[in-house]
Amino acid sequence: MAIKRVQSTCNFCALDCNLDFYVDEATNQIVKTVPVKGYPVNDGFCCIKGLSLSKQQTTVKPNTLPRIRQEDGSFKNVSWDEAFTHVADKMKELQAKYGTESVAGISTGQLTMEEFAIFGHVMRNYLHTNVDGNTRLCMASAAVAHKGSYGFDAPGYTLNDLELSDTIIFIGANPVVAHPILWGRVRNNKIPGHKVIVLDPRRSETAMNADYWYGLKWRSDLLLLYTIANQLIEKDWIDHKFIEEHTEHFDEFKSFVKAYTLERGVEGTGLSAEQITELVELIHNGKRVSFWWTMGVNQGYEAVRTAQAIINLALMTGNIGKPGTGSNSITGQCNAMGSRVFSNTTMLTGGGEFGNPARRKRLAEVFGVDESMLAEKPTKTYNQIIEGINDGSIKGLWILCTNPRHSWTNNETFAEAAKKLELFVVQDIYDTIESAEDCTVFFPVVPGIKKEGTYINLERRLSAMRPVLKRGENEISDYEAILGVGKALGMGDALKGWETPESCFNLMRECSRNMPEDFTGVTWKMLEDSHGIQWPYPEGREEEFSDEQRRLYADGKFFTPTKKAQFVFEEVRENPYQPSAEYPYVFNTGRGSVGQWHTQSRTKEVKFVEDVSLKTPYLYMNTEVAAEHDIHHMDKIRVYSINGQDAVFSVKITDNVQRGELYAPIHYIECNKLTPSNYDAYSKEPNYKGAVVRFEKL
């Protein structure tokens, strides 16, 4: 039996663990999957999701050919060329009839960098229409915060900082469940007396394993962060030298937070004065303090300002750019950073404003096109696309590797939208996802174990996805599907240099030149069987950037015009959804278990995950609330949301949620049936943690 080894990247979460796949070449089957020993991210470990990737070799599709819905509602399998022509002709027809922006796309943080780039090139540059991604659902708030504070969407840390920090503070983050390999780095921390601190209204799995848990009132985190800042300033526990040399607008910030007194913090957060004072002292006493946040912050109605308030704390205490420090966003999806920097949606490919003449000229040269072809403005946001479908202005939609019927906030609005579309292309490895139910065209594409490309993880590390298994007849990748439609559109020479993922990678290298993420020193071949390479890694300076684990901002220089970080702040806003007599409970959402992933499209085929996962939706309820309503373990309740929707859940009873809160895992479609159509003002990320509800026992 001839066995070959292929090193590739796990494409579930943002860690991008690397795995060695051992393949029987005679049968084209994976016989063993082993986490890569020595890889800087996971070093011989991975979670159950990564180990399950080999199960995707048994993914069953009814046909490897695309299919088109007929007038009688049935589907007809057609050749790929026929499908490409059908989609291209229909998009041109809709644009001619209804206007340029009458078609749109929605991508995902799970595609490769090259797939983001070509989709942006076809849709944004050539068709001049709108494309957003489901990175809008998880990382938009962090990206906007980074840009406002640092001048670019550039989280500066390396995962090794978790092992070097003596004070680790998680805010709205639950890595024990959501990022277990990251949590493994916390457990590897050998700093004597190091402390793990959690700020979360729920006593999460991470809070259970922390040294300190501060169970603040729902959506009071921004108020708490400003209160902490004021206390640090009043006690003069700040780094004056760093503030003076490397930041701007601190004096205005100092004046601003004077109104956030300890008394106001106590009243608004539900924490005691002693708890807040203790937390302030822990930050002050730490020599290497690191702040880590994720969806509990990003998915809120004032999320950008909350993320920037975390950044402000790191800046004012000088905890940035040094080992074991930083204000560090934990990304959700495997290539959210690739999406943010290279999708050509919120900024030009590789960075830069759409109206910047020099940047436009440079990209036009790289792509070999006239500047007039390049996209001229940021995309319409995800919510605007769905709203546009429902108001009749958008008639065609192409979604890739995402399931908005399940994952979109207030998801019945997407169900309504899908039925209105004249063209609805669903491109996925599964035709069983809820979003495929109303599609007019289905593109069956291969999973990651059969394709190639590049991923960029949460610490800016580029890693290689390489084909583990050979393709079968008519099997194509996401990249090839997008390229096929581009050719059918008649793009001609505008696709020169885009022929393969490798050639696209070389274009993206040039797009990165002299930008913050410059990786011109990285080649396609260098990433194979490697330890990955963090950006920046500019050509000609490889020795300077040779360390495998590097952080940004060690020199105190940022990406703003003045090279100084910005203190950004704003008054706390009134919560748009307040508990009331009619809707007395907060509806909080998040991860359910390590094995489950988002809408379970992939993990539900893994037997050892399915065996331990409930098949029906459930939520957690406080013990006292359950007793007051005569509710027992696994009783069913109907939950009514302020958005007008309702759904049935089984109840798990616990003291780990507060009296006024219900907590539901996101993996069931009923969860986002109840979340509101409400968004952060700056990032337009949905306020997933923002519904208020009532319930009745069934």
Sequence and secondary structure as in RCSB ss.txt:
>XXXX:A:sequence
MAIKRVQSTCNFCALDCNLDFYVDEATNQIVKTVPVKGYPVNDGFCCIKGLSLSKQQTTVKPNTLPRIRQEDGSF
KNVSWDEAFTHVADKMKELQAKYGTESVAGISTGQLTMEEFAIFGHVMRNYLHTNVDGNTRLCMASAAVAHKGSY
GFDAPGYTLNDLELSDTIIFIGANPVVAHPILWGRVRNNKIPGHKVIVLDPRRSETAMNADYWYGLKWRSDLLLL
YTIANQLIEKDWIDHKFIEEHTEHFDEFKSFVKAYTLERGVEGTGLSAEQITELVELIHNGKRVSFWWTMGVNQG
YEAVRTAQAIINLALMTGNIGKPGTGSNSITGQCNAMGSRVFSNTTMLTGGGEFGNPARRKRLAEVFGVDESMLA
EKPTKTYNQIIEGINDGSIKGLWILCTNPRHSWTNNETFAEAAKKLELFVVQDIYDTIESAEDCTVFFPVVPGIK
KEGTYINLERRLSAMRPVLKRGENEISDYEAILGVGKALGMGDALKGWETPESCFNLMRECSRNMPEDFTGVTWK
MLEDSHGIQWPYPEGREEEFSDEQRRLYADGKFFTPTKKAQFVFEEVRENPYQPSAEYPYVFNTGRGSVGQWHTQ
SRTKEVKFVEDVSLKTPYLYMNTEVAAEHDIHHMDKIRVYSINGQDAVFSVKITDNVQRGELYAPIHYIECNKLT
PSNYDAYSKEPNYKGAVVRFEKL
>XXXX:A:secstr
  EEEEEEE  SBTT  EEEEEEETTTTEEEEEEE TT TTTTT   HHHHGGGGGGG   S SS EEE TTS E
EE  HHHHHHHHHHHHHHHHHHH GGGEEEEE TTS HHHHHHHHIIIIIIS  EEEEGGGGTTHHHHHHHHHHH
SSS     TTHHHH SEEEEES  HHHH HHHHHHHHT   TT EEEEE SS  HHHHTSSEEE   TT HHHHH
HHHHHHHHHTT S HHHHHHHEESHHHHHHHHTTS HHHHHHHH   HHHHHHHHHHHHH SSEEEEE HHHHSS
TTHHHHHHHHHHHHHHTT SSSTT EEEE  SBTTHHHHHHHSSSSSSTTS  TT HHHHHHHHHHHTS GGGS 
 S    HHHHHHHHHTTS  EEEEES  HHHHSTTTHHHHHHHTT SEEEEEES S SGGGGG SEEEE   GGG
  EEEE TTSEEEEE   S   TT   HHHHHHHHHHHHT GGGGTT SSHHHHHHHHHHHHTTSTT  TT  TG
GGTTS  EES   TT TTTT  SS  S TTS  SSTTS EE         SS   SSS EEEEEE   SS  TT 
TTGGG HHHHTTS SS EEEEEHHHHHHTT  TT EEEEEETTS EEEEEEEEESSS TTEEEEETTSHHHHHSS
 S B TTT  B TT EEEEEEE 
